[in-house]
Amino acid sequence: MSEEQVETPTTKVAPEERVKLRAAFNDGLTKFRAQVKAPAKNGHVGFSTKSGGSKKYDYVLLDDLIKSIDTGLKNTGIAWYQEAEADMKVIRVRTIVTHKDGFVYQSPWIKFSTSGQPQDVGSAITYAKRYSLGTSFGVSSEADDDGEATGKQQTAVNGSAQHGNSHRRQNSGNQQRSNRNNGNTGNGPLQQAMRQIELISQATGRDQAEIYQELIGQTGYADSELNDTGNAVKFFNAAKQMRHDLEGEN
């Protein structure tokens, strides 16, 4: 938690008092870290690999993350709440962590573009809340490989909201390859979406993983949620619309 993201009460606080408030806040965090237990991973998703094998992932649901953090915060003097905003097709979420003595931490806003449809907005807000809460308290909520892969093709799930680094781009590319080989085979909606991404890449020269990640942000789905046919259809429609918008500019 950086100083730039921290506020104290609205009344003017002397520097020495601010140090005391921060120290009390840090003491609470230390106690929390000693008490908190890893949240249960009750979310499950499976993928088929290119070689015909399978790979499974478990991830933390928002309710389980909240339960883990709230249990770890007992008798620490720390509480938290979240703010969410929806403006047209953009949602924003942040986490505010408070201490009983008055110290306040505000996380950076996490922002996602969505289709504007109520279900998509709801999914994006849930995902953003989970990521913001987990990162604010240093509790992982991302997918874990269960080690049961039976094929040589390795896949990755990148469920976080990290932005623009090469590691994420590699994970996105891996996820695309995995999604191409899940239950949506042949002319399934996800397969068709990948074809749209390929055409957009050819027309613009952009990396396919970059386009894929942009569409993930627009639809608000985590990678694992694209295994649902309904979500895959909406993802395909978003890819198709992106291509149509591109053609309209030419």
C-alpha positions as CSV (number, residue, x, y, z in Angstrom):
1,M,0.0,0.0,0.0
2,S,1.7,3.2,-1.1
3,E,1.4,6.5,0.6
4,E,-0.2,8.0,-2.6
5,Q,-3.1,5.7,-2.1
6,V,-3.6,6.4,1.6
7,E,-5.8,9.0,3.3
8,T,-6.1,10.0,6.9
9,P,-9.2,11.6,8.5
10,T,-10.4,14.9,7.0
11,T,-9.2,16.8,10.0
12,K,-5.6,18.0,9.8
13,V,-3.2,15.5,11.2
14,A,0.3,16.4,12.5
15,P,3.1,14.3,10.8
16,E,3.9,12.6,14.1
17,E,0.3,11.6,14.6
18,R,0.1,10.3,11.0
19,V,3.1,8.0,11.8
20,K,1.2,6.7,14.8
21,L,-1.9,6.0,12.7
22,R,0.1,4.3,10.1
23,A,1.9,2.2,12.7
24,A,-1.4,1.1,14.2
25,F,-2.7,0.2,10.8
26,N,0.4,-1.8,10.0
27,D,0.1,-3.6,13.3
28,G,-3.4,-4.6,12.3
29,L,-2.2,-5.9,8.9
30,T,0.5,-7.9,10.6
31,K,-2.0,-9.6,12.8
32,F,-4.3,-10.2,9.8
33,R,-1.5,-11.9,7.9
34,A,-0.8,-14.1,10.9
35,Q,-4.5,-15.1,11.1
36,V,-5.7,-15.3,7.5
37,K,-6.1,-18.7,5.9
38,A,-6.0,-19.4,2.2
39,P,-9.6,-19.2,0.8
40,A,-11.2,-22.3,-0.5
41,K,-11.1,-22.8,-4.2
42,N,-14.7,-23.8,-4.9
43,G,-14.7,-22.6,-8.5
44,H,-13.7,-25.2,-11.0
45,V,-13.1,-25.2,-14.7
46,G,-11.7,-27.8,-17.1
47,F,-10.1,-27.6,-20.5
48,S,-9.3,-30.1,-23.3
49,T,-5.7,-30.0,-24.6
50,K,-4.7,-30.2,-28.2
51,S,-3.3,-33.7,-27.7
52,G,-6.7,-35.0,-26.4
53,G,-5.9,-34.8,-22.7
54,S,-7.4,-32.6,-20.1
55,K,-6.3,-29.9,-17.6
56,K,-8.2,-28.7,-14.6
57,Y,-8.1,-25.4,-12.7
58,D,-9.5,-24.4,-9.4
59,Y,-10.1,-20.7,-8.4
60,V,-11.5,-18.7,-5.6
61,L,-15.1,-17.4,-5.7
62,L,-15.8,-13.9,-4.4
63,D,-17.9,-15.2,-1.5
64,D,-15.1,-17.5,-0.4
65,L,-12.5,-14.7,-0.7
66,I,-14.7,-12.4,1.5
67,K,-15.1,-15.1,4.1
68,S,-11.4,-15.7,4.3
69,I,-10.5,-12.1,4.6
70,D,-13.3,-11.3,7.2
71,T,-12.2,-14.2,9.3
72,G,-8.6,-13.1,9.2
73,L,-9.5,-9.5,10.2
74,K,-11.1,-10.5,13.5
75,N,-9.7,-8.3,16.4
76,T,-7.4,-6.4,14.1
77,G,-9.3,-3.1,14.2
78,I,-9.4,-3.2,10.4
79,A,-12.5,-3.2,8.2
80,W,-13.2,-2.8,4.5
81,Y,-15.8,-1.9,1.9
82,Q,-15.9,-1.5,-1.8
83,E,-17.2,1.1,-4.2
84,A,-18.4,0.3,-7.7
85,E,-19.5,2.7,-10.5
86,A,-21.0,2.0,-13.8
87,D,-21.0,4.7,-16.5
88,M,-22.3,3.7,-19.9
89,K,-20.2,0.7,-20.9
90,V,-17.4,1.2,-18.3
91,I,-17.3,-0.1,-14.7
92,R,-14.9,0.9,-11.9
93,V,-14.3,-0.8,-8.6
94,R,-12.0,0.0,-5.7
95,T,-11.4,-1.2,-2.2
96,I,-11.3,1.0,0.9
97,V,-9.6,-0.4,4.0
98,T,-10.1,1.4,7.3
99,H,-8.6,1.2,10.8
100,K,-10.5,2.0,14.0
101,D,-7.9,4.7,14.8
102,G,-8.8,6.6,11.6
103,F,-6.2,5.5,9.0
104,V,-7.7,4.8,5.6
105,Y,-6.3,3.0,2.5
106,Q,-7.9,3.4,-0.9
107,S,-6.9,1.0,-3.7
108,P,-6.5,2.2,-7.2
109,W,-9.6,2.1,-9.3
110,I,-9.9,-1.0,-11.5
111,K,-11.7,-0.2,-14.7
112,F,-13.2,-2.5,-17.4
113,S,-15.2,-1.8,-20.5
114,T,-18.3,-3.9,-21.0
115,S,-21.1,-4.4,-23.6
116,G,-23.4,-2.4,-21.4
117,Q,-25.8,-5.3,-21.0
118,P,-26.8,-5.8,-17.3
119,Q,-25.5,-9.4,-17.1
120,D,-22.1,-8.3,-18.6
121,V,-21.9,-5.3,-16.2
122,G,-22.7,-7.6,-13.3
123,S,-20.0,-10.1,-14.3
124,A,-17.4,-7.4,-14.8
125,I,-18.2,-5.9,-11.4
126,T,-17.9,-9.3,-9.6
127,Y,-14.6,-10.0,-11.3
128,A,-13.2,-6.5,-10.5
129,K,-14.3,-6.8,-6.9
130,R,-12.6,-10.2,-6.4
131,Y,-9.4,-8.9,-8.0
132,S,-9.4,-5.6,-6.1
133,L,-10.1,-7.2,-2.7
134,G,-7.6,-10.0,-3.2
135,T,-4.8,-7.6,-4.2
136,S,-5.6,-5.1,-1.4
137,F,-5.1,-7.7,1.2
138,G,-2.4,-9.8,-0.6
139,V,-4.7,-12.9,-0.8
140,S,-4.5,-14.8,-4.0
141,S,-7.8,-15.5,-5.8
142,E,-6.4,-16.6,-9.1
143,A,-6.6,-20.0,-10.8
144,D,-4.3,-22.8,-9.8
145,D,-3.2,-25.8,-11.9
146,D,-4.1,-29.0,-10.2
147,G,-1.3,-30.9,-11.9
148,E,-3.7,-33.4,-13.6
149,A,-2.8,-32.6,-17.2
150,T,-2.6,-35.7,-19.3
151,G,-1.4,-34.2,-22.5
152,K,1.8,-32.3,-23.4
153,Q,-0.1,-29.1,-24.4
154,Q,0.1,-26.7,-21.4
155,T,-2.5,-24.0,-20.8
156,A,-2.8,-21.1,-18.5
157,V,-5.6,-19.1,-16.9
158,N,-4.9,-15.5,-16.3
159,G,-7.8,-14.3,-14.2
160,S,-6.3,-11.1,-12.9
161,A,-6.6,-7.5,-14.1
162,Q,-2.9,-7.0,-14.7
163,H,-2.2,-4.8,-17.6
164,G,0.2,-4.7,-20.6
165,N,3.2,-6.9,-19.6
166,S,4.8,-9.6,-21.5
167,H,3.9,-12.3,-19.0
168,R,0.2,-11.6,-19.3
169,R,0.4,-11.5,-23.1
170,Q,2.0,-15.0,-23.0
171,N,-0.7,-16.2,-20.7
172,S,-3.4,-14.8,-22.9
173,G,-1.9,-16.5,-25.9
174,N,-1.8,-19.8,-24.0
175,Q,-5.4,-19.3,-22.9
176,Q,-6.5,-18.7,-26.5
177,R,-4.9,-21.9,-27.6
178,S,-6.7,-23.7,-24.7
179,N,-10.0,-22.1,-25.5
180,R,-9.7,-23.1,-29.2
181,N,-9.6,-26.7,-28.0
182,N,-12.3,-26.8,-25.3
183,G,-15.9,-27.9,-25.8
184,N,-16.6,-25.2,-28.4
185,T,-15.0,-27.1,-31.3
186,G,-15.7,-26.9,-35.0
187,N,-17.9,-24.0,-35.8
188,G,-18.7,-23.2,-32.1
189,P,-19.0,-19.6,-31.0
190,L,-15.5,-19.4,-29.4
191,Q,-13.9,-20.9,-32.5
192,Q,-15.7,-18.4,-34.6
193,A,-14.6,-15.6,-32.3
194,M,-11.0,-16.7,-32.6
195,R,-11.4,-16.5,-36.4
196,Q,-12.7,-13.0,-36.1
197,I,-9.6,-12.1,-34.0
198,E,-7.4,-13.7,-36.6
199,L,-9.0,-11.5,-39.3
200,I,-8.7,-8.4,-37.2
201,S,-5.0,-9.2,-36.6
202,Q,-4.4,-9.6,-40.3
203,A,-6.1,-6.3,-41.1
204,T,-4.4,-4.2,-38.4
205,G,-1.1,-6.0,-37.8
206,R,-2.0,-6.2,-34.1
207,D,-1.0,-9.2,-32.0
208,Q,-3.9,-11.6,-31.6
209,A,-3.3,-11.9,-27.8
210,E,-3.6,-8.2,-27.5
211,I,-6.9,-8.2,-29.4
212,Y,-8.2,-11.1,-27.3
213,Q,-7.4,-9.3,-24.1
214,E,-9.1,-6.2,-25.3
215,L,-12.3,-8.2,-26.0
216,I,-12.0,-9.8,-22.5
217,G,-12.0,-6.3,-21.1
218,Q,-15.0,-5.3,-23.2
219,T,-17.1,-8.3,-22.3
220,G,-16.1,-8.4,-18.6
221,Y,-15.6,-12.2,-18.6
222,A,-12.7,-14.0,-17.0
223,D,-11.0,-16.5,-19.4
224,S,-12.5,-19.5,-17.6
225,E,-16.1,-18.1,-18.1
226,L,-15.8,-18.5,-21.9
227,N,-16.3,-22.2,-21.4
228,D,-20.0,-21.3,-21.0
229,T,-21.7,-21.4,-24.4
230,G,-23.8,-18.3,-23.6
231,N,-20.7,-16.3,-22.7
232,A,-18.8,-17.6,-25.7
233,V,-21.7,-16.4,-28.0
234,K,-21.4,-12.9,-26.4
235,F,-17.7,-12.9,-26.8
236,F,-18.1,-13.9,-30.5
237,N,-20.6,-11.0,-31.0
238,A,-18.1,-8.6,-29.5
239,A,-15.3,-9.8,-31.8
240,K,-17.7,-9.6,-34.8
241,Q,-18.7,-6.1,-33.8
242,M,-15.0,-5.1,-33.5
243,R,-14.3,-6.4,-37.0
244,H,-17.4,-4.6,-38.4
245,D,-16.3,-1.3,-36.7
246,L,-12.9,-1.7,-38.3
247,E,-14.4,-2.3,-41.7
248,G,-16.5,0.8,-41.3
249,E,-13.4,2.9,-40.7
250,N,-11.9,1.8,-44.0
